[in-house]
Amino acid sequence: MSVGETARWWAAARARGPLQVPVGTPAPDGLLRLAEPDGGTVWLLAVPPEQAGGGALEELGLTGVAVEQPNDTARLLAAVVRCCWEDPTAPVWPGVTAPWAAVTSVFREYADRDEGAFLRAAIAAVRRLHGSGWVRWDEGARLVRLGPRVASWSAADLTVLRELYRQMPAPSAAVPAAATDQAGTPDEEPPA
């Protein structure tokens, strides 16, 4: 692959985040190739060297993205990790698919809100995470799994995550479903 082609792939990864491509697409230098569990497509993910500092990341356009409601977003990502990383001794990606109810049961442990506000916060957070590639969310099927971007976590990141994983509550199978409609959006009024 030419230097120009590699530069175009990097520019696309910087602009759009993880790139989902057909299986036969070659991975340019510096991009991590991750096969989907079903083998139908592949993700190309820009992963800088672990020793790259803030200046190098900024130059590559890979600095962290500021998000709305960062606490809710981080808590929901933690809940997805807890539910979808079945074996913390194994690689974090691709993980397993988890029901939305299991994810919200873990998120509920950290979100001290009334039912309506809790559900709005959870749905907004999962949409942000899905849009940025950290989480894959099938809203219609109400299923969640880890996105390809989690494969960029370093060994040091995973060590910290393993410790947090052990401290987090396990998902609960029973979550009040009455507060969401079929589309997965909160009802206008929380249940009494």
ChimeraX commands (.cxc) that place a marker at each C-alpha (Angstrom):
marker #1 position 0.00,0.00,0.00 radius 0.5
marker #1 position 1.39,3.40,-0.96 radius 0.5
marker #1 position 2.16,6.17,1.51 radius 0.5
marker #1 position -0.65,8.25,-0.01 radius 0.5
marker #1 position -3.19,5.44,0.42 radius 0.5
marker #1 position -2.10,4.88,4.01 radius 0.5
marker #1 position -2.43,8.63,4.68 radius 0.5
marker #1 position -5.98,8.60,3.24 radius 0.5
marker #1 position -6.95,5.65,5.49 radius 0.5
marker #1 position -5.53,7.46,8.54 radius 0.5
marker #1 position -7.40,10.63,7.59 radius 0.5
marker #1 position -10.65,8.65,7.30 radius 0.5
marker #1 position -10.04,6.96,10.69 radius 0.5
marker #1 position -9.34,10.36,12.30 radius 0.5
marker #1 position -12.46,11.89,10.80 radius 0.5
marker #1 position -14.92,9.04,11.35 radius 0.5
marker #1 position -13.43,6.85,14.07 radius 0.5
marker #1 position -13.32,3.07,13.60 radius 0.5
marker #1 position -13.97,2.14,9.96 radius 0.5
marker #1 position -16.16,-0.86,9.12 radius 0.5
marker #1 position -14.95,-2.40,5.84 radius 0.5
marker #1 position -15.39,-5.62,3.82 radius 0.5
marker #1 position -13.38,-8.65,4.92 radius 0.5
marker #1 position -10.85,-8.51,2.05 radius 0.5
marker #1 position -9.79,-4.92,2.73 radius 0.5
marker #1 position -6.08,-4.73,3.62 radius 0.5
marker #1 position -5.11,-2.97,6.84 radius 0.5
marker #1 position -2.82,0.01,6.20 radius 0.5
marker #1 position 0.25,0.49,8.40 radius 0.5
marker #1 position -0.65,1.62,11.89 radius 0.5
marker #1 position -4.30,0.56,11.76 radius 0.5
marker #1 position -5.46,-2.41,13.78 radius 0.5
marker #1 position -7.65,-4.93,11.92 radius 0.5
marker #1 position -10.48,-6.44,14.00 radius 0.5
marker #1 position -12.82,-9.09,12.56 radius 0.5
marker #1 position -16.47,-8.99,13.61 radius 0.5
marker #1 position -17.53,-12.13,15.53 radius 0.5
marker #1 position -19.75,-13.22,12.62 radius 0.5
marker #1 position -16.85,-12.79,10.17 radius 0.5
marker #1 position -18.93,-10.61,7.83 radius 0.5
marker #1 position -16.96,-7.38,8.15 radius 0.5
marker #1 position -13.78,-6.00,9.64 radius 0.5
marker #1 position -13.02,-2.85,11.63 radius 0.5
marker #1 position -9.94,-0.74,11.00 radius 0.5
marker #1 position -8.93,1.14,14.12 radius 0.5
marker #1 position -6.22,3.77,14.51 radius 0.5
marker #1 position -4.08,2.75,17.46 radius 0.5
marker #1 position -1.09,4.93,18.35 radius 0.5
marker #1 position 1.90,3.44,20.18 radius 0.5
marker #1 position 1.38,3.11,23.95 radius 0.5
marker #1 position 4.18,5.55,24.64 radius 0.5
marker #1 position 2.61,8.31,22.50 radius 0.5
marker #1 position 2.06,11.36,24.67 radius 0.5
marker #1 position -0.64,14.02,24.48 radius 0.5
marker #1 position 1.22,16.07,21.85 radius 0.5
marker #1 position 1.60,13.08,19.50 radius 0.5
marker #1 position -2.04,12.11,19.96 radius 0.5
marker #1 position -3.17,15.65,19.24 radius 0.5
marker #1 position -1.02,15.77,16.11 radius 0.5
marker #1 position -2.58,12.50,14.92 radius 0.5
marker #1 position -6.08,13.81,15.67 radius 0.5
marker #1 position -6.65,11.06,18.24 radius 0.5
marker #1 position -7.17,13.10,21.40 radius 0.5
marker #1 position -10.13,12.22,23.58 radius 0.5
marker #1 position -13.44,13.57,22.46 radius 0.5
marker #1 position -15.32,15.79,24.89 radius 0.5
marker #1 position -18.78,14.36,25.46 radius 0.5
marker #1 position -21.94,15.62,27.01 radius 0.5
marker #1 position -22.63,14.19,30.44 radius 0.5
marker #1 position -19.20,12.52,30.77 radius 0.5
marker #1 position -20.06,10.89,34.11 radius 0.5
marker #1 position -23.17,9.14,32.78 radius 0.5
marker #1 position -21.31,8.15,29.63 radius 0.5
marker #1 position -18.39,6.67,31.60 radius 0.5
marker #1 position -20.74,4.85,33.98 radius 0.5
marker #1 position -22.70,3.32,31.12 radius 0.5
marker #1 position -19.48,2.25,29.38 radius 0.5
marker #1 position -18.41,0.60,32.64 radius 0.5
marker #1 position -21.77,-1.20,32.81 radius 0.5
marker #1 position -21.34,-2.46,29.24 radius 0.5
marker #1 position -17.82,-3.65,30.03 radius 0.5
marker #1 position -19.15,-5.49,33.11 radius 0.5
marker #1 position -21.91,-7.18,31.10 radius 0.5
marker #1 position -20.08,-7.86,27.82 radius 0.5
marker #1 position -16.58,-8.79,28.96 radius 0.5
marker #1 position -17.48,-12.27,30.07 radius 0.5
marker #1 position -13.94,-13.34,31.00 radius 0.5
marker #1 position -11.67,-10.54,32.24 radius 0.5
marker #1 position -8.63,-12.74,31.66 radius 0.5
marker #1 position -9.48,-12.85,27.93 radius 0.5
marker #1 position -9.17,-10.00,25.43 radius 0.5
marker #1 position -11.82,-7.31,25.94 radius 0.5
marker #1 position -12.92,-7.25,22.28 radius 0.5
marker #1 position -15.20,-8.52,20.83 radius 0.5
marker #1 position -16.80,-9.65,24.08 radius 0.5
marker #1 position -20.34,-11.00,24.14 radius 0.5
marker #1 position -23.74,-9.49,23.46 radius 0.5
marker #1 position -25.78,-8.51,26.52 radius 0.5
marker #1 position -29.44,-7.58,26.90 radius 0.5
marker #1 position -30.13,-3.89,27.50 radius 0.5
marker #1 position -31.89,-4.83,30.76 radius 0.5
marker #1 position -28.67,-6.35,32.14 radius 0.5
marker #1 position -26.66,-3.25,31.24 radius 0.5
marker #1 position -29.19,-0.90,32.83 radius 0.5
marker #1 position -29.26,-3.05,35.96 radius 0.5
marker #1 position -25.55,-2.37,36.47 radius 0.5
marker #1 position -25.86,1.30,35.45 radius 0.5
marker #1 position -28.72,1.69,37.97 radius 0.5
marker #1 position -26.28,0.93,40.80 radius 0.5
marker #1 position -24.42,4.15,39.96 radius 0.5
marker #1 position -27.23,6.44,38.85 radius 0.5
marker #1 position -29.21,7.79,41.78 radius 0.5
marker #1 position -32.19,9.25,39.93 radius 0.5
marker #1 position -35.90,8.83,39.49 radius 0.5
marker #1 position -36.91,6.23,36.90 radius 0.5
marker #1 position -37.61,8.64,34.02 radius 0.5
marker #1 position -34.35,10.56,34.43 radius 0.5
marker #1 position -32.41,7.31,34.85 radius 0.5
marker #1 position -33.71,5.89,31.57 radius 0.5
marker #1 position -33.14,9.11,29.63 radius 0.5
marker #1 position -29.55,9.25,30.94 radius 0.5
marker #1 position -28.91,5.59,30.01 radius 0.5
marker #1 position -30.31,5.93,26.50 radius 0.5
marker #1 position -28.48,9.19,25.82 radius 0.5
marker #1 position -25.21,7.65,27.03 radius 0.5
marker #1 position -25.54,4.47,24.95 radius 0.5
marker #1 position -26.30,6.54,21.86 radius 0.5
marker #1 position -23.17,8.65,22.42 radius 0.5
marker #1 position -21.06,5.53,22.95 radius 0.5
marker #1 position -22.53,3.84,19.88 radius 0.5
marker #1 position -21.88,6.88,17.72 radius 0.5
marker #1 position -18.23,6.99,18.74 radius 0.5
marker #1 position -17.52,3.26,18.35 radius 0.5
marker #1 position -17.07,2.35,22.01 radius 0.5
marker #1 position -20.31,0.36,22.07 radius 0.5
marker #1 position -22.46,-1.37,19.45 radius 0.5
marker #1 position -26.16,-0.96,20.26 radius 0.5
marker #1 position -28.97,-2.71,18.43 radius 0.5
marker #1 position -31.83,-0.51,19.58 radius 0.5
marker #1 position -34.54,-2.63,17.94 radius 0.5
marker #1 position -33.34,-5.90,19.47 radius 0.5
marker #1 position -32.35,-4.15,22.73 radius 0.5
marker #1 position -28.88,-5.73,22.69 radius 0.5
marker #1 position -25.52,-4.17,23.52 radius 0.5
marker #1 position -21.93,-5.25,22.98 radius 0.5
marker #1 position -18.51,-3.67,23.12 radius 0.5
marker #1 position -17.45,-1.65,20.10 radius 0.5
marker #1 position -14.17,-1.98,18.24 radius 0.5
marker #1 position -12.67,1.09,19.89 radius 0.5
marker #1 position -12.17,-0.85,23.17 radius 0.5
marker #1 position -9.47,-2.87,21.39 radius 0.5
marker #1 position -7.29,0.25,21.61 radius 0.5
marker #1 position -7.04,-0.01,25.40 radius 0.5
marker #1 position -3.47,-0.61,26.53 radius 0.5
marker #1 position -2.29,-3.39,28.83 radius 0.5
marker #1 position -2.16,-0.83,31.67 radius 0.5
marker #1 position -5.76,0.24,30.93 radius 0.5
marker #1 position -6.90,-3.39,31.02 radius 0.5
marker #1 position -5.16,-3.98,34.36 radius 0.5
marker #1 position -7.17,-1.12,35.87 radius 0.5
marker #1 position -10.37,-2.33,34.18 radius 0.5
marker #1 position -9.90,-5.84,35.55 radius 0.5
marker #1 position -9.74,-4.45,39.08 radius 0.5
marker #1 position -12.83,-2.30,38.52 radius 0.5
marker #1 position -14.63,-5.27,36.92 radius 0.5
marker #1 position -14.17,-7.31,40.11 radius 0.5
marker #1 position -15.61,-4.47,42.21 radius 0.5
marker #1 position -18.69,-3.83,40.06 radius 0.5
marker #1 position -22.02,-5.52,40.72 radius 0.5
marker #1 position -23.02,-8.38,38.45 radius 0.5
marker #1 position -25.90,-7.70,36.07 radius 0.5
marker #1 position -29.37,-8.51,37.27 radius 0.5
marker #1 position -31.79,-10.38,35.02 radius 0.5
marker #1 position -34.83,-8.49,36.31 radius 0.5
marker #1 position -35.13,-4.80,35.48 radius 0.5
marker #1 position -38.40,-2.88,35.34 radius 0.5
marker #1 position -39.20,-2.82,31.63 radius 0.5
marker #1 position -42.44,-0.86,32.01 radius 0.5
marker #1 position -40.59,2.45,31.86 radius 0.5
marker #1 position -39.55,1.97,28.23 radius 0.5
marker #1 position -41.65,1.69,25.10 radius 0.5
marker #1 position -40.98,-0.72,22.22 radius 0.5
marker #1 position -38.50,1.68,20.57 radius 0.5
marker #1 position -36.37,1.75,23.71 radius 0.5
marker #1 position -37.04,5.37,24.53 radius 0.5
marker #1 position -38.32,6.51,27.91 radius 0.5
marker #1 position -42.02,7.02,28.40 radius 0.5
marker #1 position -43.06,10.60,29.06 radius 0.5
marker #1 position -43.93,9.88,32.67 radius 0.5
marker #1 position -42.04,7.51,34.93 radius 0.5
marker #1 position -44.05,4.76,36.61 radius 0.5
marker #1 position -45.59,5.56,39.98 radius 0.5
marker link #1:1,2 radius 0.2
marker link #1:2,3 radius 0.2
marker link #1:3,4 radius 0.2
marker link #1:4,5 radius 0.2
marker link #1:5,6 radius 0.2
marker link #1:6,7 radius 0.2
marker link #1:7,8 radius 0.2
marker link #1:8,9 radius 0.2
marker link #1:9,10 radius 0.2
marker link #1:10,11 radius 0.2
marker link #1:11,12 radius 0.2
marker link #1:12,13 radius 0.2
marker link #1:13,14 radius 0.2
marker link #1:14,15 radius 0.2
marker link #1:15,16 radius 0.2
marker link #1:16,17 radius 0.2
marker link #1:17,18 radius 0.2
marker link #1:18,19 radius 0.2
marker link #1:19,20 radius 0.2
marker link #1:20,21 radius 0.2
marker link #1:21,22 radius 0.2
marker link #1:22,23 radius 0.2
marker link #1:23,24 radius 0.2
marker link #1:24,25 radius 0.2
marker link #1:25,26 radius 0.2
marker link #1:26,27 radius 0.2
marker link #1:27,28 radius 0.2
marker link #1:28,29 radius 0.2
marker link #1:29,30 radius 0.2
marker link #1:30,31 radius 0.2
marker link #1:31,32 radius 0.2
marker link #1:32,33 radius 0.2
marker link #1:33,34 radius 0.2
marker link #1:34,35 radius 0.2
marker link #1:35,36 radius 0.2
marker link #1:36,37 radius 0.2
marker link #1:37,38 radius 0.2
marker link #1:38,39 radius 0.2
marker link #1:39,40 radius 0.2
marker link #1:40,41 radius 0.2
marker link #1:41,42 radius 0.2
marker link #1:42,43 radius 0.2
marker link #1:43,44 radius 0.2
marker link #1:44,45 radius 0.2
marker link #1:45,46 radius 0.2
marker link #1:46,47 radius 0.2
marker link #1:47,48 radius 0.2
marker link #1:48,49 radius 0.2
marker link #1:49,50 radius 0.2
marker link #1:50,51 radius 0.2
marker link #1:51,52 radius 0.2
marker link #1:52,53 radius 0.2
marker link #1:53,54 radius 0.2
marker link #1:54,55 radius 0.2
marker link #1:55,56 radius 0.2
marker link #1:56,57 radius 0.2
marker link #1:57,58 radius 0.2
marker link #1:58,59 radius 0.2
marker link #1:59,60 radius 0.2
marker link #1:60,61 radius 0.2
marker link #1:61,62 radius 0.2
marker link #1:62,63 radius 0.2
marker link #1:63,64 radius 0.2
marker link #1:64,65 radius 0.2
marker link #1:65,66 radius 0.2
marker link #1:66,67 radius 0.2
marker link #1:67,68 radius 0.2
marker link #1:68,69 radius 0.2
marker link #1:69,70 radius 0.2
marker link #1:70,71 radius 0.2
marker link #1:71,72 radius 0.2
marker link #1:72,73 radius 0.2
marker link #1:73,74 radius 0.2
marker link #1:74,75 radius 0.2
marker link #1:75,76 radius 0.2
marker link #1:76,77 radius 0.2
marker link #1:77,78 radius 0.2
marker link #1:78,79 radius 0.2
marker link #1:79,80 radius 0.2
marker link #1:80,81 radius 0.2
marker link #1:81,82 radius 0.2
marker link #1:82,83 radius 0.2
marker link #1:83,84 radius 0.2
marker link #1:84,85 radius 0.2
marker link #1:85,86 radius 0.2
marker link #1:86,87 radius 0.2
marker link #1:87,88 radius 0.2
marker link #1:88,89 radius 0.2
marker link #1:89,90 radius 0.2
marker link #1:90,91 radius 0.2
marker link #1:91,92 radius 0.2
marker link #1:92,93 radius 0.2
marker link #1:93,94 radius 0.2
marker link #1:94,95 radius 0.2
marker link #1:95,96 radius 0.2
marker link #1:96,97 radius 0.2
marker link #1:97,98 radius 0.2
marker link #1:98,99 radius 0.2
marker link #1:99,100 radius 0.2
marker link #1:100,101 radius 0.2
marker link #1:101,102 radius 0.2
marker link #1:102,103 radius 0.2
marker link #1:103,104 radius 0.2
marker link #1:104,105 radius 0.2
marker link #1:105,106 radius 0.2
marker link #1:106,107 radius 0.2
marker link #1:107,108 radius 0.2
marker link #1:108,109 radius 0.2
marker link #1:109,110 radius 0.2
marker link #1:110,111 radius 0.2
marker link #1:111,112 radius 0.2
marker link #1:112,113 radius 0.2
marker link #1:113,114 radius 0.2
marker link #1:114,115 radius 0.2
marker link #1:115,116 radius 0.2
marker link #1:116,117 radius 0.2
marker link #1:117,118 radius 0.2
marker link #1:118,119 radius 0.2
marker link #1:119,120 radius 0.2
marker link #1:120,121 radius 0.2
marker link #1:121,122 radius 0.2
marker link #1:122,123 radius 0.2
marker link #1:123,124 radius 0.2
marker link #1:124,125 radius 0.2
marker link #1:125,126 radius 0.2
marker link #1:126,127 radius 0.2
marker link #1:127,128 radius 0.2
marker link #1:128,129 radius 0.2
marker link #1:129,130 radius 0.2
marker link #1:130,131 radius 0.2
marker link #1:131,132 radius 0.2
marker link #1:132,133 radius 0.2
marker link #1:133,134 radius 0.2
marker link #1:134,135 radius 0.2
marker link #1:135,136 radius 0.2
marker link #1:136,137 radius 0.2
marker link #1:137,138 radius 0.2
marker link #1:138,139 radius 0.2
marker link #1:139,140 radius 0.2
marker link #1:140,141 radius 0.2
marker link #1:141,142 radius 0.2
marker link #1:142,143 radius 0.2
marker link #1:143,144 radius 0.2
marker link #1:144,145 radius 0.2
marker link #1:145,146 radius 0.2
marker link #1:146,147 radius 0.2
marker link #1:147,148 radius 0.2
marker link #1:148,149 radius 0.2
marker link #1:149,150 radius 0.2
marker link #1:150,151 radius 0.2
marker link #1:151,152 radius 0.2
marker link #1:152,153 radius 0.2
marker link #1:153,154 radius 0.2
marker link #1:154,155 radius 0.2
marker link #1:155,156 radius 0.2
marker link #1:156,157 radius 0.2
marker link #1:157,158 radius 0.2
marker link #1:158,159 radius 0.2
marker link #1:159,160 radius 0.2
marker link #1:160,161 radius 0.2
marker link #1:161,162 radius 0.2
marker link #1:162,163 radius 0.2
marker link #1:163,164 radius 0.2
marker link #1:164,165 radius 0.2
marker link #1:165,166 radius 0.2
marker link #1:166,167 radius 0.2
marker link #1:167,168 radius 0.2
marker link #1:168,169 radius 0.2
marker link #1:169,170 radius 0.2
marker link #1:170,171 radius 0.2
marker link #1:171,172 radius 0.2
marker link #1:172,173 radius 0.2
marker link #1:173,174 radius 0.2
marker link #1:174,175 radius 0.2
marker link #1:175,176 radius 0.2
marker link #1:176,177 radius 0.2
marker link #1:177,178 radius 0.2
marker link #1:178,179 radius 0.2
marker link #1:179,180 radius 0.2
marker link #1:180,181 radius 0.2
marker link #1:181,182 radius 0.2
marker link #1:182,183 radius 0.2
marker link #1:183,184 radius 0.2
marker link #1:184,185 radius 0.2
marker link #1:185,186 radius 0.2
marker link #1:186,187 radius 0.2
marker link #1:187,188 radius 0.2
marker link #1:188,189 radius 0.2
marker link #1:189,190 radius 0.2
marker link #1:190,191 radius 0.2
marker link #1:191,192 radius 0.2
view
